[in-house]
Amino acid sequence: MASNKEPNCSFCGRKKNEVELLLSGTDGHICNLCIEQGYELIQQELYGVGPKSKKKKKGDIPKFDIKPPIELKKYLDKFIIGQDEAKKVLSVAVYNHYKRLSQPKGDEDVNIEKSNIIMVGETGTGKTYLARTIARMLQVPFAIADATVLTEAGYVGEDVESILSRLLQAADYNAELAERGIVYIDEIDKIARKSDNPSITRDVSGEGVQQGLLKLLEGSIVGVPPQGGRKHPDQQLVQVNTENILFICGGAFDGIARHIGKRINKAPIGFKVDAKGLDFNNEDSLLKFVTQQDLKSFGLIPELIGRLPLLTYLNPLDKETLRKILTEPQNALIKQYKKLFDMEGIKLEFNDESLDYIVDQAIVFNLGARGLRSICEAILTDAMFELPSDKSIKSFVVTKDYAQRKFEHSTFYEVKLVA
């Protein structure tokens, strides 16, 4: 005889009318509350979320593919044009870093220190793209943080620990995997000390942030809120050891050429080659002589500079480099637009004069590689709006006259002229 007894959860005993959901099994039931508790327990025990979490077995962590620096640079060459010096420094640093992580645990004779990197270069020269590309090759967790939103703890803005929250999310909340990742901190120059003179007010988004970053860069165990610090104050913190996390910092450092010129007793503009054969003809060429001393003069504190031992620079993009960026890389901008039009059954072509015009405008507006996309969008917006509806057109050629006409009538062009 069938029982009329109301079903209840086999784990906690709650009745069906006391819970939102009750799942039925072969010989029992389970409610939504027990499912949620079980999920949290699995997260703690297996994936490192929570203070009582168990570390995953070493064999469960995906291994990164360590290749020699020359092969790393060849991979970067497929996606990034020029910047050979920055590629070389980055390839060597990343190779040595992950070779350091492969060091046997029992080998304590020589303790290899990690080498964090700082890159100096104008906007649009490829700083972020370099870091993202090499992380993609290594297949390790990668996170990008913007230093402009960081403040000291207790002030409006994000704490420095939020940088690791993004890395933890990229690693699917696997703390051990996150501890082998790469973090790129962008706009590092925006937290420079505002003045060399001590102030009676706190520099909460400048020097204060630099001091907060010290423990992260050098290596320490940090309590990281998985979902962000202030919206979920009651969440359990994940303990992340930053000793094996590689930090790459980048910034435009607008005006640092003046500090370089002052240090070498040369004005940034207007000097010829000196007796040592160094080129001081323009402001751009001075970046290759940047040192840690110039970063200190710019406003970075010595303690932060000491934790970023590798310093490299990115050259400003000239006309020839911009032209190559348009057409040569594996995911070149022109190839992307050709792919978009090809999906509509239209063959897109650019003649040489139109490409030269695009490059010339990018140099005029001085926006680096990012400016190329803005200009191309301004030129092709009308075509991308009209052609998908016209099935009779099978090919489309962008000439210099067409590019000039469309670009000069675009909002982008008019706004820049007013500015």
RATA-V158479 format. One record per helix or strand. SS is the DSSP state (A for helix, B for strand). FROM is the first residue (numbers start at 0). LEN is the number of residues. Records with the same first field share a line. If there is no record, write none. Layout:
SS = FROM-LEN, FROM-LEN
This chain:
B = 7-1, 14-1, 21-3, 28-3, 116-4, 141-5, 149-1, 157-1, 181-5, 220-5, 236-5, 245-6, 309-4, 346-4, 394-4
A = 15-3, 31-16, 57-3, 68-11, 83-18, 126-12, 146-3, 161-9, 174-4, 187-4, 206-12, 241-3, 255-8, 283-6, 291-7, 301-5, 318-9, 332-10, 351-14, 367-22, 399-9, 410-8
